[in-house]
Amino acid sequence: MFSTIINIIAPVFLVIGAGWMLVRFGLFSDSLIDGLMKFAIQFAVPCLLFKATSSLDLATAFDWRLLSSFYFSATVSFLVASFVSWKIFRHEPGTAVAIGFGALFSNSVLLGIPISERTWGSDQIEPVFAIISLHAPFCYLLGISSMELLRSAGKPGRNLPGVVLKAMFSNSLMLGIGLGFMVNISGINIPIMLISAVDMISNAALPAALFGLGGVLTRYRLIDTLSEVSVIALISLFVHPALTYVVCQLLDVAESTGRMAVLVAAMAPGLNSYLFANLYQRGQETAASLVLLGTLVSIFSVSIWIWLLR
């Protein structure tokens, strides 16, 4: 079992490590990594998500019990992390929300998809794509709404829907998901040559994104408040998936799909955690450290979850 788990996760983190080392030792410049990440996040990964959502069996994949289990647990993790940051580490409420967002927004795409594919099989993870299709809208809706309501000098309440919608749908990943759903629901037949082109780009998406993620991580460092970062990482890597497992059991979610939700919930905080903090200019260093520490620790925590789930 141990060797099986290593074979599942090692290639993913080796690609990340290769990106980190090449940038760290000056063999790849920051500008090259920026270009690679722009290709991956703004073009290749949206193609991958378009391909997945355009062929989803919507009736099967969108099980309300599965989605409720994941997102209820994500919300609780966000609230707990924000409360801990506010009450225990004495941040202002807005800063606490920015830091707590790291326990809400797991890296479901760059880590969740490749690890899920290698764990369960690429043809068996429709529930994972169902979760991902709602991930950015839900997390930004919750995070931005919380932040805007807390800000003492924020925008008027009537502007809140526009702020939320702009943040959600200016995201290129959402564009790929939205187009995929349009094709799925309408039943449009896409020409074979176009499908083949999308397939080629999709095949490059995850390797490019993982390599670029490694390069981006060289820009972050662990700040002095390591204790706070460790606590929030613990909530993200263990509380969120554990709670997802419990709620799946309570709602009688099928084991074969419930374990996929648990594994996605176990992913490290995503880069959007830092981007959200940077958007509001609050808690950026803590959020950056959380992404770095969470990604490092997830090498071991994800292994534990795969062992438990398999």
Number of C-alpha atoms within 10 A of each C-alpha: 9 11 7 12 18 13 13 20 22 15 14 20 20 14 20 24 19 16 25 22 16 16 22 18 9 9 10 15 13 17 9 13 21 15 11 18 23 15 19 26 21 16 18 26 26 27 28 24 25 26 22 22 26 22 15 20 14 16 7 10 18 17 16 11 16 26 23 16 24 25 21 15 25 27 20 17 26 29 18 17 27 27 18 19 24 19 12 10 14 12 18 14 18 23 24 25 27 32 33 30 33 34 32 31 28 29 24 25 22 24 26 22 19 20 25 22 15 15 20 15 11 13 7 14 21 21 23 24 21 22 23 23 22 14 22 20 18 17 21 22 18 16 21 24 16 15 18 20 15 15 13 9 8 12 12 9 11 8 11 17 12 11 16 18 14 12 16 20 14 10 15 16 24 21 19 24 23 19 17 24 22 14 17 20 13 10 11 10 9 9 8 9 9 10 12 11 11 17 16 14 18 22 14 15 23 23 17 23 26 25 24 29 24 25 27 21 22 16 13 16 15 16 14 11 12 13 11 20 25 16 15 29 27 18 23 31 27 23 21 29 26 19 20 29 24 15 20 25 14 11 13 12 19 13 13 13 18 25 23 25 27 26 26 27 33 30 28 33 31 27 21 21 25 25 15 24 25 16 13 16 14 20 21 20 20 27 30 29 24 33 26 25 21 26 25 13 15 23 17 12 19 23 19 15 20 23 13 9 15 10
